[in-house]
Amino acid sequence: MITKKVNSTVFLFLLIFLFGCKSSKVVTDLTKLVNSNKTTINNLNKELVAKDVSNSINNLNKETKQLLVKKKSLNNESSIETLYSVTYIDSLRNILKTEKEVKIDESETFLLDYLVQNKTIDTVVISYLNIKTPTDGSVTTFTYDVIAGDEIIFNMQNGKHKIKTIEFIEGETVRIRLMKIKRKKKVDGAFRVMTDNKLILNISNSGLLRNKGVFASNFTLIIKKPITHKGTSTEFINDTTFVKKMVNEVITDTIYKIEDTKAFRLEPILNITQNSSFTFPIVISSTDRLLGWGYWFGTSSTEKEMYDSYANDDGEALITYAKEELFETKPSFTLPTYIGNDLSISILNQSLDARTAHFNRNFAFYKSDELIARPSKKAEVRLINKSTIYDFPIHYRLVTVSTVETNKMVEKLVPIINKSIKIQLKKNE
């Protein structure tokens, strides 16, 4: 492998070019450091790097320094140089080496000179032959494993006698064939491998007579292939992080309210001194944010007791029923239902609201459509006791569901955009 070595003098000029012109005294000082200091990290001169980073930080403008103090949570600007030590830079280089990428803040562009690497090319020798050609008419063969894309480079130096044929065969395809190679002739060439295969090198030196060779020739053949080290790439990116903050936000709450209650008794029809029927409207005063409404009529003390037993965290059972109907969830219970024939229950819906799936003679729920007019009067109710003996204690409940907007301080994750530079170590070809 041919390794490119950059001596300390070249590195010095590179630093001078990257960081701008400096005084002749600084150049002289850096030259002394390069020649004298032998302690390095990752091929970087520690004292040279420390001095140059110090100069770079001193040349930063006021805004950049203040930004570094804020982002790195430093006490003051004098702490910047303490943070960006040689050890700090070395740790970034190690991260780049192991993780194949590292990110720095956009205000840390002065670190690029110690992290960015240029593209380099090494050459690997896969065969070095220094042999004599066959003289008995046979063929000398060498085989090598190659993969698609390999670039094969060969350099040949012939000796004192001619060579009949040298050929490179990829699989069954002849890629290079050299004929009648003259004495002391140099031949250089290259070709690219097409597929993963075996590369066969044949050397033959047959003479005029079959199976008879001519004079042997000493020759040298070097077969190489280049390996490209791509170096690093840089990319400016925006990273989004989220922090918790208290913000003023408009919160929309859904309010369930028992809008109306009634309790009255329907006497038998033979009791002409009392009412055996009752008629009243279902009226909802505010419909601007109305999502729905519903009702339930209990027709006996037993039904009222059962209704009360369904009370939970929502409060009354009718509120739980309204929630389940509004969001079309599976009912968790059934409101007490009247199953007799002596009581006539008529609810004439006068709205364009849509009744939900689960209803009965004495209860129902309706969803309101915000695109349709919303009159306050929703229905007309008429109850008639047709019994001649029994009375009916009626318990009426009306529920409304509406939204209300309030301003509240709530904790939220707020996105923060951090601009950074991603330095990525490319994979070798």
Rosetta blueprint (number, residue, H / E / L):
1 M L
2 I L
3 T L
4 K L
5 K L
6 V L
7 N L
8 S H
9 T H
10 V H
11 F H
12 L H
13 F H
14 L H
15 L H
16 I H
17 F H
18 L H
19 F H
20 G L
21 C L
22 K L
23 S L
24 S H
25 K H
26 V H
27 V H
28 T H
29 D H
30 L H
31 T H
32 K H
33 L H
34 V H
35 N H
36 S H
37 N L
38 K L
39 T L
40 T E
41 I E
42 N L
43 N L
44 L E
45 N E
46 K H
47 E H
48 L H
49 V H
50 A H
51 K H
52 D H
53 V H
54 S H
55 N H
56 S H
57 I H
58 N H
59 N L
60 L L
61 N L
62 K H
63 E H
64 T H
65 K H
66 Q H
67 L H
68 L H
69 V H
70 K H
71 K H
72 K L
73 S L
74 L L
75 N L
76 N L
77 E L
78 S L
79 S H
80 I H
81 E H
82 T H
83 L H
84 Y L
85 S L
86 V H
87 T H
88 Y H
89 I H
90 D H
91 S H
92 L H
93 R H
94 N H
95 I H
96 L H
97 K H
98 T H
99 E H
100 K L
101 E E
102 V E
103 K E
104 I E
105 D E
106 E H
107 S H
108 E H
109 T H
110 F H
111 L H
112 L H
113 D H
114 Y H
115 L H
116 V L
117 Q L
118 N L
119 K L
120 T E
121 I E
122 D E
123 T E
124 V E
125 V E
126 I E
127 S E
128 Y E
129 L E
130 N E
131 I E
132 K E
133 T L
134 P L
135 T L
136 D L
137 G L
138 S L
139 V E
140 T E
141 T E
142 F E
143 T E
144 Y E
145 D E
146 V E
147 I L
148 A L
149 G L
150 D L
151 E E
152 I E
153 I E
154 F E
155 N E
156 M E
157 Q E
158 N L
159 G L
160 K L
161 H L
162 K L
163 I E
164 K E
165 T E
166 I E
167 E E
168 F E
169 I E
170 E E
171 G L
172 E L
173 T E
174 V E
175 R E
176 I E
177 R E
178 L E
179 M E
180 K E
181 I E
182 K L
183 R L
184 K L
185 K L
186 K E
187 V E
188 D E
189 G E
190 A E
191 F E
192 R E
193 V L
194 M L
195 T L
196 D L
197 N E
198 K E
199 L E
200 I E
201 L E
202 N E
203 I E
204 S E
205 N L
206 S E
207 G L
208 L L
209 L L
210 R L
211 N L
212 K L
213 G E
214 V L
215 F L
216 A L
217 S L
218 N E
219 F E
220 T E
221 L E
222 I E
223 I E
224 K E
225 K E
226 P E
227 I E
228 T E
229 H E
230 K L
231 G L
232 T E
233 S E
234 T E
235 E E
236 F E
237 I E
238 N E
239 D E
240 T E
241 T E
242 F E
243 V E
244 K E
245 K E
246 M E
247 V E
248 N E
249 E E
250 V E
251 I E
252 T E
253 D E
254 T E
255 I E
256 Y E
257 K E
258 I E
259 E E
260 D E
261 T E
262 K E
263 A E
264 F E
265 R E
266 L E
267 E L
268 P L
269 I L
270 L L
271 N L
272 I L
273 T L
274 Q L
275 N L
276 S L
277 S E
278 F E
279 T E
280 F E
281 P E
282 I E
283 V E
284 I L
285 S L
286 S L
287 T L
288 D L
289 R L
290 L E
291 L E
292 G E
293 W E
294 G E
295 Y E
296 W E
297 F E
298 G E
299 T L
300 S L
301 S H
302 T H
303 E H
304 K H
305 E H
306 M H
307 Y H
308 D H
309 S H
310 Y L
311 A L
312 N E
313 D L
314 D L
315 G E
316 E L
317 A H
318 L H
319 I H
320 T H
321 Y H
322 A H
323 K H
324 E H
325 E H
326 L H
327 F L
328 E L
329 T L
330 K L
331 P L
332 S L
333 F L
334 T L
335 L L
336 P L
337 T L
338 Y L
339 I L
340 G L
341 N L
342 D L
343 L E
344 S E
345 I E
346 S E
347 I E
348 L E
349 N E
350 Q L
351 S L
352 L L
353 D L
354 A E
355 R E
356 T L
357 A L
358 H L
359 F L
360 N E
361 R L
362 N L
363 F E
364 A E
365 F E
366 Y E
367 K E
368 S L
369 D L
370 E L
371 L L
372 I L
373 A L
374 R L
375 P L
376 S L
377 K E
378 K E
379 A E
380 E E
381 V E
382 R E
383 L E
384 I E
385 N E
386 K L
387 S L
388 T L
389 I L
390 Y L
391 D L
392 F E
393 P E
394 I E
395 H E
396 Y E
397 R E
398 L E
399 V E
400 T E
401 V E
402 S E
403 T E
404 V E
405 E E
406 T E
407 N E
408 K E
409 M E
410 V E
411 E E
412 K E
413 L E
414 V E
415 P E
416 I E
417 I E
418 N E
419 K E
420 S E
421 I E
422 K E
423 I E
424 Q E
425 L E
426 K L
427 K L
428 N L
429 E L
